[in-house]
Amino acid sequence: MKALFTNTALVLLGLGTLLSSCSKRQQSQKTGLTYNDRTNGGYLRFKQAHPTPGPGLVPIEGGTFVLGGSADQDVTYDYNNVRRRVTVPSFYMDETEVSNQDWLDYLHWINITFPEDGELYYNALPDTLVWRKPLSYNEPYVDNYLRHPAFQDYPVVGVSWDQAQDYCVWRTDRTNENILREKGIMTTWKDATKGGGAGAGGGQTRNAQGAATAGTTAQANGKQPFNTDIYLNGQITGAGVDGKNRPVDLSKGGKARRPVRMEDGILKQGYRLPSEAEWEYAALSLAGNTEFENINDGKVYPWNGLGVRSPNRKTRGLILANFKRGAGDNAGVGGGLNDKADITAPVRSYEPNDFGLYNMAGNVNEWVADTYRQTSFEEVEDFNPFRGNEFTTKRLADPTKGLYAKDKYGRPIKDPARSNKKLKYSDMIAQQNAANNAAAAGTIPSTGATQPAGNNAPTTPNTIKYSGRAYNPDFRGENDSVNTVLYGTTTLVNDHSKIFKGGSWNDLAYWMNPAARRFMDEDESSAEVGFRCAMTMVGAPEIHPEGKPHLPVKKARKYSAKQ
């Protein structure tokens, strides 16, 4: 009986301790104010943790590596990839290349959302004519490669760098909209479909030739599709949009609900193209060869060894990627195909590298975000190197209320940045009003696209107020002297030249080296170039801290005003 009493007391004591610890809310370390308390204004503090990656992504733990270091020879004599040590921060990357099915999802969304906008649909179509060759019978690929079910898991090709960028924006918005609807923060898909809301799965559709059929759409009902920036700015809310599970607004005593904010940590960072440094780092995947900060073995390809065939007993002799072994040999001998592919192969083919990424060598080359320069190694930052910045500012339709101006697709309109620092409030209001007046007068574009300044751009709108010097928001050509006037005459390199990497089904093994780099204009496409997306990781860079030594850190002391 005594033992039973003792056990009961211990249970009650533990339960009381648990409830007591739950009731002690966190405090501000600098003011002593209690967080998440509806009685003091509702100061918020959320659990600090790694956000989960968006759909399709895997985490890539960053670190230092030698950019260009895996290239053992310069067979093209371009002298465009001299070795330099850099640091890449942790990020997320697509496990596979973007497939034909992924792109058809994109086209379908345009069908049901903007069926009357033939220009938008046409501009999103890949150029299937990239398969045509003067002396090859590739017409079946022109007709079938994108849409036939047999190719649905193959990488999409014929996509320009500009189209890949548009897909990244679309994918971000659809992922975040789905999160909000699945959680009931916005109206669920089922309820939105009943209401005929834009992007709810209902609406007009377009047949294979692009003709619209009847239904309710964003154009028809006057609603615009979900956009992450517009939502976070509080411009997508109200009846028919708000779900039942919106967060409680503690600043209003917990009696009202509000839209999700960035601070909630619910929405994903934007999908984007990886930088060249990120792509090369992820392809090399040296993490699998590292112990105690020592790299035991370098790599020439995304796998170990100098060869392109598997050394493992069960798969010995099989080629590890999809590439052209030699002139006229895209597949091998019938009955013993060397890489089991003639053109592209499904995106989930061959063995993944040590980061879990498929086809980082061969299959299709992949667009990266960087603008090409032969001498990029001469002007490079140690941390997160990238060339291609075009700084922009979201235009405010109502500067005093902070409302973003939207284009006809519901996206924020972005103008070239006009300052290199945060302006005074009065200067910001004046600048935004000037931008709106200029847009109304038709002197700057209002399509939502950025306006590159270039070396010869007018400097009046971008003049820094106090110094009188011109501010150029276009840093793609930073620290070089490329003359756009000579483009096509003495050089094929300009600010629209974008890098692709990785080698393809129609390339020799040399181009599968992660350091190899080539370029095309951003509006061009090829049957040998596709892409995959990346996403920035926020917070601590260590992916798996468990089981690793860490220096002890004391928790902040609790403050009491009653002391």
N, C-alpha and C positions, 0 to 999 in steps of 0.2 A: 504493500500500500504506500509505503514511504517512497519507494522507487517510482511508482506511478505519479505521485505528487511532484517529485523532483523533475521527471520528464515533462510533465504538463507545464510546470513553471518555466522550464527552459524554452519550451515552444512559445509560450506567451511572451517571454522576455525577448526572444528573437523576433517575433512578430511586431512587438512594440518598437524595437530598434529599427526595423525596416520601415514602419510607418513614420517614425520620427525622422529618419534620413530622407524619406520622400518629401516630407513637409518643409525641409530646409532648402529653400530655393537658392540658386546661385546669386552672388552679389557682384556688382561692379567693383573691380579692384581699385578704382580711382575715386569713386564717389560714395561707395557703400550702398547705393540704390539696389533694391532687389529686382532681379530680372523676372519677366513673365508674371508680373503682378498687376492685375487689372485695376487695383486701387491707386497706383502711383503714376499712371500714364501708360502703362503697358510696355516698358522697355523690354526688347526682345533679345534673347540669346538662344541660339540653336546648338544642338549637339555638333561638335566639330569632328568630322569624319571624312574619309575619302568618298567622293560621290561614285556611284556605280557607273561604268561606261554605258554609253548609248548602245542601242541594238546593233549587232554586227561587229562591235569593236572589242579589241583585247588590250590590256594594259602593257605599255612598254616602259620599263624602268630606265630612266635616262642615266647619263654619265659622260665621262670624257672618252674621246676616241680620236683617231687620226683621220680626218676627212681626206679622202683621196688615197689613203694609205694602203688599200687593198690592190691598187693598180700596180702590177709588176712591170708593165711596159706601156709605152705610148706609141702604139702601132700607127695611129693616125697623124702623129707629129703635130698635134694641136697645141701642146704645152698649155693645156687649159685646166689641169688638175694637180697642181703641185701640192704636196702634203702639208697639212697644217693641223695642229691639235686644237680641238674645240670641245665645248660642253653642250650636250643636248638635254634639256629638261625632260622629265617624265611626261608622257602623253599617251593617248589612245590611238589605235590604228585599226582599220578594217582587216578582219581575218582573211578576207578574200577580195579579189577585184570586184568591181561593180558589174553585175551580170546583165544579160539581155532582159531577164525577167524583172530585175530591179528597175531598169529603164522603162519597161512597159508599164510598170506601176505608176511611174512618173507621168507617162503619156496618158494613162487612164484617168489620173486625177485632173489633168488639164481638160480631158474630154467632159467630165461630169461637172466641172466647176466653171469653165469658160468655153462652152461649146460654140459660141458664136464668134470667138476670137481666133480666126484662122491663122493670123500672123503668129500668135503665141504658140500654137500647136506646131506650125511649120518650123519655127525657129528651134523648137525642142527636138525635132526629128534628127537622128544621126544621119550622116551622109553615107548611105549604103552604096553610093557610086564609087567609094574608095576601093571596092573590090575589083573594079574594071581595070584590066591591063590590055594593052594593044595586042599582045600575042598570047593571051591566056583565055581559056573559056571559063570565066568566073561568074558568068551571069546568074547561075543558080544561087550563088551567095548574095548577089545584089537583091534577089527577090525573096530569099528565104532566111538569111542568117539572123536578122533581127527578130522576126515574128514567128518562125516555125517552132513548134514545141520541142523539136529535136535539139534546138540550139538554146533553149531557155536558160540553161545553167552555164553557158559560155560567156566570156567577158564581152561587154558591149564595146564596139569599136566605131570608128567614124565620128567620134565625139570630139569636138574642139575643146581647148582649154576654157574658153568662155562658157560653153555649154556645161562643162563639168562644174564650174563655179556656180552656175544657176541651180544645178542639181543639188549641190551642197546646201544652199539656202532653203530650197524646197524640202529637203530631207530633215533639216533642223526643225522647220515649222511643223511638219507632219508628225515627227517624233514627239515634240512637246505638246502638240494638240492631243495626241493619243494618250499621253500620260495624264493630262488634265481631265479628259473625258473618262478614261478607265477608272480614275480615282473619284469621279463624281464631283470634282471641283468645278468643271464646266458641265453642261448638260451631257448626259451619256450619249453614246452613238445611237442607241435605240430611241431615246427621247428626241434627239436632234433630227433623226430621220422622220419621226412623226410630224415634227414641226416644219419639215422641208428646209432646214437650215443649210447654209452653204457648207460644202465639204462634209456633209453628213452621210454620204454614200448614195444619196438619191440625186436626181437631176437629169439634165439632158446628157446624152452620150453622142459619140461621134463614131461613124462606121470606119471601115478600113481606109476609105478614100478621104476621110475627114469631114463628111457631111453630118450636120447636127440633126438629132432626133428630139422628139418632144420631151419635156420634163421641167422640173423646177431647178434653177441654178442660182449661183451667186449673181449673175447678171440679171436674171429674171426677177429675183426677189429683192434686189437692191442691197443685199448683204455682201460683205467682203470676207474672203477666207482668213483663217487665223494666221497671224504673224507674231513671232516671239517678241520682237522689240515693241511692237504696238501694244501687245497684251501687257508686258511688264510696265509700260508707261500708263496703264490704267485706262486704255482707250477701247478695250474689248470687254464690256461688262453690261449688265442690265437684264431685263426680262428675256427669257428664251436663250440666254447664254450662261448665266450663273447656275452652277450646280448646288446640290444640298450640302456638299462636304467642303465648302470653302473654309479657309482658316478663320478662327475667331479673331475679331479686331479688339485686342486688349486695350487699345488706346480709347475705345468707346465703352469701357466697362464690360466688355465681353458680350454685349447685347446685340452686336452687329457682326456681319461677316464681310470679308474683304477678298480681293483677288490675291493670287500667289505673287510673292515678291522674289527677287533674286536671293534675298537673305534666307528664304525658306529652304533653299538647296534642293528644290524639287525638279526644276527644269534643267535640261542638259545644256552644256556649252555648245556652241555652234559647230556643226560639221564643216570641214574645210579640206582643201588639199594639203598634204604634208609638205613641209619645206624640204629642200634638197638634202639638208643635213639630217633631218629626221628620217627621211626615206632611206638614206644610205646607212644610217646607224641601225635602223630596224632590219634592213636586209642582211647586214653582217651578223647581227645577233650574237655578238661576242660574249654576252652574258653566260652562254652555255659553256664557254671556255675559260671562265674567270673563277679564281679562287684566291681569297684574301687580297684582292686588288691586283693580282697578277694574272695576266692573260697567258695561258699555257700554250696556245697555238693560234696563229693568225689564220685568216681565211682569204681565199681568192673568190669564192662563191658563197652563197648563203649556207652551204654545208661545209663540213671539214674535208680536207684533202685537196689535192691539185687536179683530180680527175672529175669527170662528169658522170661516172657510172657508180652504182651502189657497190660497196665492198662487203655488205652484210651477206650472211650465208643464204638466207631465204630469198633475197632479192638481188643476189650477186649478178652484176653485169647489166642490170636495168639502168637506163638513162634517167637521171634525176630531175630533168626539166624538159620543157618543150622548146626546142630550138632547131635550127638547120645545121646538120652535122657537116655538110659540105655542099658545094655547088650541085644542084639537082637532087639533093638528098634531104627531103623534108620529112620523111616518115620511116625510111628503112625498107627492108625487103619484105614483100608479101609473105605472110606466114610467120614473120618474126619482126614486126615493126619495132624500131629501136626506141622511140619515145611514145608510141601508141597514139600519135596524133599527126595529122597532116597540116591543117591550119591551126586554129586555136584549140585548146582543150578545156573541159569544164573548170570553173574557177576553184573547185576543191579537188585538185589533182596533185599527184606526187606527194612527197613527204613535206610537212611544214618545217620551217626553220625553228631554232631554239626559242623564239618568241611566240611560236604557234601560228606564224603567217604563211599562207600558201602562195606559191608562184611568185616569190620575190625575185626569181630569175626566170627568164623565158616566158612563154605564152603570149603576153602582150607587154610592150613598154608601157610605162605609167607616167602620166603628167605629174609634175610637182609644182609648187606654187611660185618658185623662183623665176626671176627674169634672168636670161642668160647673158653672161659676160665671159670672155675667154680668160680674163685676168681676175676673176672673182677671188682667187686665193690671195691677191695683193691687198684687197680691201675687204676684210672679214672681221667680224666681232668674235671674241673668244666664246661668248655665251649666246647660244641660240642663234647662230648666224643665218641671215636671210637677206636677199636682195629682191625688192619688189614692192616696197611700201608705197601706197597711195593713200595718204591720210585724208579722212573725210569727216564731215560734221552732219548730223541729222538736222534737216531743216525743220524749223518750228512753224506750224501754221498759226499758232497763237503764242507768241513768245512769253507773254505775261502768265499764261496758264500752263506753259510747258507742253503743249499738245503738238505731236509730230504731224508734219504734212505727209499725206499718203499719195501714192500713185494709184492708177486705176486697178491695180492688182492687190491693193491693201498693204503695200510694203512702204516703209519710211523712205522718203526722198533724201538722198545723200548728196551734198555739195562738197567741192574741194575745201579742205580745211583752210581757214583764213588767218590762223594765228598759231604760234608755237607754244602758247601758254594759256592758262585760264584767264579769261577777260574779266574786267569789272562787269557787274551786272548791267549797268547802263550801256556799256559798250557792246555787250552781248545782245541786248534788246535792239540797239540801233543796227547792229550787223545783221541780225535775223530779219528785221523789217526791210533792210536794203536788199537782202536775198529774195524776199517775197516780191518786192517791187520789180526787181530785175526779172524774176520768173514770169510775172504778169506781163512785163513788156517784151518777153520772148528773147531776152539777151543771154540767158543761161538755160540749159536743158532742164526739163521737169519730168523726166521719164523714170527717175529712180536710179539711173546709171551715174557713175562717177564721171567727172570731167577732168581728164588728165591735163596737167598744166604744160608739161613738156619744156624743152629748153627755150623755145621761142614764144611761150604763152604770155599774154598781157599780164602785167604785174599790178595794175591799179587795184583790182578787187582784193589782192592778197598782200597789200602793203602793211607792214608792221607799223602801228600807229606812231610810236614815239621815235623810232630810229629812222623811219622813212625808207628802210631797206625792203626789198621784195622778199616775201615768204613764199616758197615753192612747196606745195604739199606733195609733189610727185618726186619720190626719192628712188625711183627705179634705176636711174642713171647716176646715183650718188658717187662722187669722186672719180668720174671718168669724163672723157671729152668726146663722147659719141655725137656726131653731127647728123641730125635726122635728115638734113638736106641731101646728104650723100648716100642715104639708104637705097640700095638697089644699084648703085653705081660703083662704089668701092667696097661696100660691106652689105651683108645680109643680116646684120645684128642691129636691132634697135630696141626700144623699150617695150615692144610687143612680142619679143622673142622669148619663148618659155621653154623650160627644160623638161625633157622626159628621160627616164632611166629604166634599166632592168633587162633589156633585150627582149626579143619576141620570137614567135614561131618561125619567122623568116629571117632571123639574124644568126650569125655565127657565134660561137661560144664566147668570144672576147667581150661582146656587148652585155653578157650576163654578169660581168664583174660589177659589184655595187658602185664602184667609183666611176665607171664609164658614164659619160654625159653627152647628150645631143640636144638639139633645139629645133623648134618650128614656131612659126607665127601663131599667136593665140587663137586666131580664127581658122586655122587649118586643121585637118584631121587625116587619119590614116587607118588602114586595115590592120596596122601593127601597133597601134597606140590605144590604150584604155586608161583606166585610173582606179584608184581606191581613195577613200576618205580617211581623214584623221580628226582628232578632237583634242583640244588643250586639256591637260589635267591640272586642276587647281588643288592647292594645299601641299602637304608634305610629299617629297619625291619618292620616298621608300615605299615600294609596293607591298612587300611582305616583311614587316618589322618583327613578326613573331619569331622567337627562337634566336634572335640576334642580340648581342650585348648593347646596352644603352647606358649612358651616364645618368645617374639619378637626379631628378628634379623635384624640388619641394613644391607642394601646392600652396597657393596664396592663402594667407591667413584671413579668417573671417573677421569682419569689422562689426562692432555693435555701437550704435549711437548712445546706448544706455550706460556705457562704461564710464 
